[in-house]
Amino acid sequence: MQAAEHAAVGAEPGAAEPAPRPATLLQHSPYQAPAGFSAVQPATHRASTVLFANVAAMRARDWRHKTGYTYGLHGTPTTFMLEARLAEIEGAVHGLLCPSGLSAIALVNLALLQQGDAVMLPANVYNPSRDMAQTLLSGWGIALQVYSPMDLAATQAAITPQTKLLWLEAPGSVTMEMPDLRGLVALARQHGLVTAIDNTWSAGLALKPFALGIDISMQALTKYQSGGADVLMGAVLTRDEALQDKLLDAHMRLGLGVGGDDASLVLRGLHSLHLRYHAHDQAARRVATWLQRRPEVQTLLHPAFPGSPGHAHWVRDCSAAAGLFSFTFQPQITAAKVDTFVDALRLFKIGYSWGGPVSLVVPYDVAAMRGASWPYASPLVRLSIGLEDPDDLIADLDQALRVTLG
């Protein structure tokens, strides 16, 4: 017996229905926001259960085409709005949110590959992506093929009939090479391969993958879109209906979802994304220009600088360059001294990721990561330039160099 019916037992016919008791009112408030209310920031919908007006509405839901809401895991107005806005920025048609950038990579792999297939990853790929292919994917009978992103002829020679998916990175993780994306896409089309790019570096602003013919764009929204170094999220974007159907099926079956609060934080971050991205870019170029002149530095790895691998491809295909770059020290500077330099920095904090407000530094032993193909003897240092004044960052680098290497 429902609460209202229980309360009405013994009431006189025609008498007013008693008000629900406090415990019931706490669950069933009649208040609704007035129609026409609008604000700069959209409402945050936190939902696991989604309520339907009637049984017909419940049965008419279509999660695949987003013509209704089924369950919080499959989307709310907050998450659908974020997916739509990301697609608009990048020139896509469809978008899906994932709990992290790495889970977005996994979604693409699991949606498009099966036993007996092979996936091609660039030699300078984001290392957790390589680990995923070497462990999980290989355990399921999916082969890994590593290719040289700066050598089209060698890449073409590595393609086999089993190859189904070609991952692209622009620029390469840590070492910052900018590949010939147009050439790689042409190779993929020639062999009937699906192309997917990790487009996190460009934030959908500096590089437009769909204009280059790339099929899928993946981004870690953890970086520039959120901007606060406090959200983990990823996105997979495409224009292709058939690919979107495969991605949707895998997304649903893997149970990939994000919370409304995190989606709202990223939506809020989008308002300042353009300004922040270009501020990071300009500050990074200023710091990189100063570092390039230092006698302790051997090589600057920044796509916007002449001499950096793939600079001509950056000029052709990109409009900006983010706040991320790397450099190597002169060969006589040991790994121990490089570590001491990093520890001596005050404003630069030691930490992975990038795209947040605070500048970060990480030393890498690229030879251990990539093998004998790495041409530099000393360790590489990657800098993520935040939103501090670049003159203060330069002063911090200068004092650390003087203290440890001077």
C-alpha positions as CSV (number, residue, x, y, z in Angstrom):
1,M,0.0,0.0,0.0
2,Q,1.5,3.4,-1.0
3,A,2.0,6.0,1.7
4,A,-0.8,8.4,0.5
5,E,-3.3,5.5,0.4
6,H,-2.2,4.3,3.9
7,A,-2.7,7.8,5.2
8,A,-6.2,8.1,3.7
9,V,-7.6,4.9,5.3
10,G,-10.6,5.8,7.3
11,A,-10.9,9.3,5.8
12,E,-14.4,10.6,5.0
13,P,-15.5,10.3,1.4
14,G,-14.7,13.5,-0.4
15,A,-12.3,14.7,2.3
16,A,-9.0,16.3,1.1
17,E,-6.1,13.9,0.8
18,P,-3.7,14.2,3.7
19,A,-0.3,15.6,3.0
20,P,2.5,13.0,2.7
21,R,4.4,12.5,5.9
22,P,8.0,14.0,6.2
23,A,9.9,10.8,5.2
24,T,7.9,10.7,1.9
25,L,8.2,14.5,1.3
26,L,11.9,14.1,1.5
27,Q,11.8,11.7,-1.5
28,H,9.0,13.3,-3.6
29,S,9.3,17.1,-3.6
30,P,6.9,18.7,-6.1
31,Y,9.3,21.5,-6.8
32,Q,10.7,21.9,-10.3
33,A,12.9,24.7,-11.7
34,P,10.8,27.3,-13.6
35,A,10.7,27.0,-17.3
36,G,12.9,29.6,-19.1
37,F,15.6,29.8,-16.4
38,S,19.0,30.2,-18.0
39,A,22.5,30.7,-16.7
40,V,26.0,30.9,-18.1
41,Q,26.9,27.5,-16.6
42,P,24.5,24.6,-17.5
43,A,22.9,22.5,-14.9
44,T,24.8,19.5,-13.5
45,H,22.8,16.3,-13.8
46,R,23.9,13.6,-11.4
47,A,22.1,10.4,-12.2
48,S,22.4,6.7,-12.0
49,T,18.6,6.1,-12.3
50,V,16.7,8.0,-15.0
51,L,13.0,8.4,-14.5
52,F,10.4,7.9,-17.3
53,A,7.1,9.7,-17.6
54,N,5.3,6.4,-18.5
55,V,6.0,2.9,-19.8
56,A,5.7,4.0,-23.4
57,A,8.5,6.5,-22.9
58,M,10.6,3.8,-21.2
59,R,10.2,1.5,-24.1
60,A,10.8,4.2,-26.7
61,R,14.3,5.1,-25.4
62,D,17.1,4.8,-27.9
63,W,20.5,5.1,-26.2
64,R,22.3,4.5,-29.5
65,H,21.0,7.6,-31.2
66,K,20.7,9.7,-28.0
67,T,17.0,10.2,-28.6
68,G,16.2,9.6,-24.9
69,Y,17.8,8.8,-21.6
70,T,18.1,5.3,-20.4
71,Y,20.5,5.2,-17.4
72,G,23.1,7.5,-16.0
73,L,25.9,5.3,-17.3
74,H,24.8,6.0,-20.9
75,G,24.5,9.7,-20.6
76,T,22.7,12.7,-19.1
77,P,22.1,16.2,-20.5
78,T,25.4,17.2,-18.9
79,T,27.5,14.5,-20.5
80,F,25.6,14.8,-23.9
81,M,26.3,18.5,-23.9
82,L,30.0,18.0,-23.3
83,E,30.2,15.4,-26.0
84,A,28.4,17.8,-28.5
85,R,30.6,20.7,-27.6
86,L,33.8,18.7,-28.0
87,A,32.6,17.5,-31.4
88,E,31.8,21.1,-32.5
89,I,35.3,22.3,-31.5
90,E,37.1,19.5,-33.5
91,G,34.7,19.3,-36.4
92,A,33.4,15.8,-35.5
93,V,29.8,14.6,-35.6
94,H,29.8,12.1,-32.7
95,G,31.5,12.1,-29.3
96,L,31.8,9.7,-26.4
97,L,33.2,10.4,-22.9
98,C,35.5,8.0,-21.0
99,P,36.9,8.0,-17.5
100,S,40.4,8.8,-18.7
101,G,42.5,9.2,-21.8
102,L,43.9,5.7,-21.4
103,S,40.4,4.3,-21.2
104,A,39.5,6.2,-24.4
105,I,42.5,4.5,-26.1
106,A,41.2,1.1,-24.8
107,L,37.7,1.8,-26.1
108,V,39.1,2.4,-29.7
109,N,41.2,-0.7,-29.6
110,L,38.5,-3.0,-28.1
111,A,35.8,-1.7,-30.4
112,L,37.8,-2.2,-33.7
113,L,40.2,-5.1,-33.1
114,Q,39.6,-8.8,-32.7
115,Q,41.7,-11.9,-32.5
116,G,44.0,-12.3,-35.4
117,D,44.2,-8.5,-36.1
118,A,47.2,-6.3,-35.7
119,V,47.5,-2.7,-34.5
120,M,50.2,-0.3,-35.5
121,L,51.7,2.1,-33.0
122,P,54.4,4.7,-33.6
123,A,57.7,4.1,-31.9
124,N,57.2,7.4,-30.0
125,V,53.7,6.4,-28.7
126,Y,52.4,7.3,-25.3
127,N,54.0,4.5,-23.2
128,P,50.8,3.2,-21.5
129,S,49.3,2.7,-24.9
130,R,52.3,0.5,-25.9
131,D,52.0,-1.4,-22.6
132,M,48.3,-2.0,-23.3
133,A,49.1,-3.5,-26.7
134,Q,52.0,-5.6,-25.3
135,T,49.9,-7.1,-22.5
136,L,46.1,-7.0,-22.7
137,L,45.8,-6.9,-26.5
138,S,48.5,-9.5,-27.1
139,G,46.8,-11.8,-24.6
140,W,43.7,-11.6,-26.7
141,G,45.5,-12.5,-29.9
142,I,45.9,-9.0,-31.3
143,A,49.4,-8.4,-32.6
144,L,51.5,-5.2,-32.0
145,Q,53.4,-3.7,-34.9
146,V,55.7,-0.7,-34.1
147,Y,56.4,1.7,-36.9
148,S,58.7,4.7,-37.4
149,P,56.4,7.7,-37.8
150,M,59.1,9.7,-39.5
151,D,59.7,7.1,-42.2
152,L,56.8,6.5,-44.6
153,A,58.6,3.9,-46.7
154,A,59.4,1.8,-43.6
155,T,55.9,2.2,-42.3
156,Q,54.4,1.0,-45.6
157,A,56.7,-2.0,-45.5
158,A,55.5,-2.9,-42.0
159,I,51.8,-3.1,-43.0
160,T,50.5,-6.7,-43.3
161,P,47.1,-8.1,-44.2
162,Q,46.4,-8.5,-40.5
163,T,46.9,-4.7,-39.9
164,K,43.6,-3.1,-39.2
165,L,44.2,0.0,-37.1
166,L,46.9,2.7,-37.4
167,W,47.4,4.9,-34.4
168,L,49.0,8.4,-34.9
169,E,50.6,10.7,-32.4
170,A,51.2,14.4,-33.2
171,P,53.6,15.2,-31.9
172,G,55.2,12.1,-30.5
173,S,55.0,11.5,-26.8
174,V,57.9,12.9,-24.8
175,T,60.2,13.3,-27.8
176,M,57.9,15.7,-29.7
177,E,58.5,14.6,-33.4
178,M,55.8,15.9,-35.7
179,P,55.0,13.2,-38.3
180,D,53.7,13.6,-41.9
181,L,50.1,13.0,-41.0
182,R,48.9,13.5,-44.6
183,G,51.4,10.9,-45.8
184,L,50.4,8.4,-43.1
185,V,46.7,8.8,-43.8
186,A,47.3,8.2,-47.5
187,L,49.1,5.0,-46.6
188,A,46.3,3.9,-44.4
189,R,43.7,4.5,-47.0
190,Q,45.7,2.6,-49.6
191,H,45.7,-0.4,-47.3
192,G,42.1,0.0,-46.0
193,L,43.2,0.8,-42.4
194,V,41.3,2.8,-39.8
195,T,43.3,5.8,-38.5
196,A,43.0,7.1,-34.9
197,I,45.0,10.0,-33.5
198,D,45.9,10.9,-30.0
199,N,45.1,14.6,-30.4
200,T,45.5,15.6,-26.8
201,W,48.5,17.9,-27.5
202,S,46.4,20.1,-29.8
203,A,43.2,20.2,-27.6
204,G,41.3,20.2,-30.8
205,L,42.5,23.7,-31.5
206,A,45.9,23.5,-33.1
207,L,45.3,20.5,-35.3
208,K,42.1,19.5,-37.1
209,P,42.4,15.7,-37.7
210,F,39.2,15.3,-39.7
211,A,40.3,17.9,-42.2
212,L,43.3,15.6,-42.8
213,G,41.1,12.6,-43.4
214,I,41.8,10.9,-40.0
215,D,38.9,8.6,-38.9
216,I,39.0,8.9,-35.1
217,S,40.3,11.5,-32.7
218,M,41.1,10.7,-29.1
219,Q,41.8,13.2,-26.4
220,A,42.7,13.2,-22.8
221,L,40.4,15.9,-21.4
222,T,42.5,15.6,-18.3
223,K,44.9,18.1,-19.9
224,Y,43.9,21.4,-21.5
225,Q,40.1,21.0,-21.5
226,S,39.8,20.7,-17.8
227,G,42.7,23.0,-17.2
228,G,42.8,22.6,-13.5
229,A,44.9,19.4,-13.0
230,D,42.0,18.0,-11.0
231,V,39.9,16.0,-13.5
232,L,40.5,12.6,-15.2
233,M,38.5,12.2,-18.5
234,G,38.9,11.2,-22.1
235,A,36.9,11.5,-25.3
236,V,36.6,9.7,-28.6
237,L,35.3,11.6,-31.6
238,T,34.4,10.6,-35.1
239,R,32.4,11.6,-38.2
240,D,31.8,8.1,-39.4
241,E,28.5,6.5,-38.5
242,A,29.7,2.9,-38.9
243,L,32.7,3.5,-36.6
244,Q,30.4,5.3,-34.1
245,D,28.1,2.3,-33.9
246,K,31.1,0.0,-33.1
247,L,32.4,2.5,-30.5
248,L,28.9,2.9,-28.9
249,D,28.5,-0.9,-28.6
250,A,31.9,-1.2,-26.9
251,H,31.3,1.9,-24.7
252,M,28.0,0.4,-23.4
253,R,29.4,-3.1,-22.9
254,L,32.5,-1.9,-21.1
255,G,30.4,0.2,-18.8
256,L,32.4,3.4,-19.5
257,G,30.8,6.5,-17.9
258,V,31.7,9.8,-16.3
259,G,30.1,11.6,-13.4
260,G,28.1,14.8,-13.9
261,D,30.3,16.8,-11.6
262,D,33.5,16.0,-13.6
263,A,31.7,16.7,-16.9
264,S,30.6,20.1,-15.4
265,L,34.2,20.9,-14.5
266,V,35.3,20.3,-18.1
267,L,32.4,22.3,-19.5
268,R,33.4,25.2,-17.3
269,G,37.0,24.8,-18.5
270,L,36.0,25.1,-22.1
271,H,35.1,28.8,-21.6
272,S,38.7,29.7,-21.1
273,L,40.3,26.9,-23.2
274,H,41.2,29.1,-26.2
275,L,42.8,31.8,-24.1
276,R,44.7,29.3,-21.8
277,Y,45.9,27.2,-24.7
278,H,47.5,30.2,-26.5
279,A,48.9,31.6,-23.2
280,H,50.6,28.2,-22.6
281,D,51.9,28.2,-26.2
282,Q,53.4,31.7,-26.1
283,A,55.0,31.2,-22.7
284,A,56.5,27.9,-23.8
285,R,58.0,29.4,-26.9
286,R,59.6,32.1,-24.8
287,V,61.1,29.7,-22.3
288,A,62.2,27.4,-25.1
289,T,63.9,30.2,-26.9
290,W,65.9,31.0,-23.7
291,L,66.8,27.4,-23.2
292,Q,67.9,26.9,-26.8
293,R,70.7,29.5,-26.2
294,R,72.1,27.9,-23.1
295,P,75.4,26.1,-23.5
296,E,74.3,23.2,-21.4
297,V,71.5,22.3,-23.8
298,Q,72.2,20.1,-26.8
299,T,68.9,19.8,-28.6
300,L,65.5,21.5,-28.3
301,L,62.5,19.3,-29.2
302,H,59.6,21.7,-29.9
303,P,57.6,21.3,-33.1
304,A,57.3,25.1,-33.7
305,F,61.1,25.6,-33.8
306,P,63.2,25.0,-36.9
307,G,65.4,22.0,-36.6
308,S,63.0,20.1,-34.4
309,P,62.0,16.8,-36.1
310,G,59.0,17.3,-38.3
311,H,59.0,21.1,-38.0
312,A,57.9,21.5,-41.7
313,H,54.9,19.2,-41.0
314,W,53.9,21.4,-38.0
315,V,54.1,24.5,-40.2
316,R,51.9,22.9,-42.8
317,D,49.2,21.3,-40.5
318,C,49.1,23.2,-37.2
319,S,48.1,26.6,-36.1
320,A,49.6,26.6,-32.6
321,A,51.9,24.5,-30.4
322,A,50.6,24.0,-26.9
323,G,52.8,24.4,-23.8
324,L,54.8,21.2,-23.9
325,F,58.4,20.7,-25.1
326,S,61.5,18.7,-24.3
327,F,65.3,19.2,-24.5
328,T,68.4,17.2,-24.0
329,F,71.6,18.2,-22.2
330,Q,75.1,18.1,-23.6
331,P,76.5,14.5,-23.6
332,Q,79.0,15.2,-20.7
333,I,76.2,16.0,-18.3
334,T,75.3,12.8,-16.4
335,A,72.0,11.4,-15.5
336,A,72.7,12.1,-11.8
337,K,73.4,15.8,-12.6
338,V,70.2,16.0,-14.6
339,D,68.3,14.6,-11.6
340,T,69.9,17.2,-9.3
341,F,68.9,19.9,-11.8
342,V,65.3,18.8,-11.7
343,D,65.3,18.6,-7.9
344,A,66.7,22.2,-7.7
345,L,63.8,23.7,-9.5
346,R,61.4,25.6,-7.3
347,L,58.5,26.7,-9.5
348,F,58.5,23.7,-11.7
349,K,56.9,20.8,-9.9
350,I,57.9,17.1,-10.6
351,G,54.8,15.3,-11.9
352,Y,53.3,13.6,-14.9
353,S,50.6,15.0,-17.1
354,W,50.4,18.5,-18.4
355,G,48.0,21.2,-19.5
356,G,47.3,22.5,-16.0
357,P,48.0,25.9,-14.4
358,V,51.3,24.9,-12.7
359,S,54.5,24.2,-14.7
360,L,55.8,20.6,-14.5
361,V,59.1,18.8,-15.2
362,V,60.0,15.2,-15.7
363,P,63.4,13.6,-16.7
364,Y,63.2,10.6,-19.0
365,D,65.7,7.9,-20.0
366,V,64.5,7.7,-23.6
367,A,67.1,5.1,-24.5
368,A,65.6,2.7,-22.0
369,M,62.2,3.5,-23.3
370,R,62.9,3.3,-27.1
371,G,66.1,1.4,-27.5
372,A,69.2,2.0,-29.6
373,S,67.3,4.2,-32.1
374,W,67.5,7.2,-29.7
375,P,70.5,9.3,-30.9
376,Y,71.2,11.3,-27.7
377,A,73.5,10.2,-24.9
378,S,72.2,12.4,-22.1
379,P,68.7,12.2,-20.5
380,L,65.8,14.1,-21.9
381,V,63.9,16.6,-19.8
382,R,60.2,17.4,-20.6
383,L,58.7,20.7,-19.5
384,S,55.0,21.5,-19.3
385,I,54.7,25.3,-19.1
386,G,51.9,26.5,-16.9
387,L,50.3,29.9,-16.4
388,E,53.1,31.5,-14.4
389,D,54.9,34.5,-15.7
390,P,57.5,33.1,-18.1
391,D,60.2,35.4,-16.8
392,D,59.9,33.8,-13.4
393,L,60.1,30.3,-15.0
394,I,63.2,31.3,-16.8
395,A,64.7,32.6,-13.6
396,D,63.9,29.3,-11.9
397,L,65.6,27.4,-14.7
398,D,68.6,29.7,-14.6
399,Q,69.2,29.3,-10.8
400,A,68.8,25.4,-11.1
401,L,71.4,25.3,-13.9
402,R,73.8,27.5,-12.0
403,V,73.4,25.6,-8.7
404,T,73.8,22.1,-10.3
405,L,75.7,22.5,-13.5
406,G,77.5,25.8,-13.3
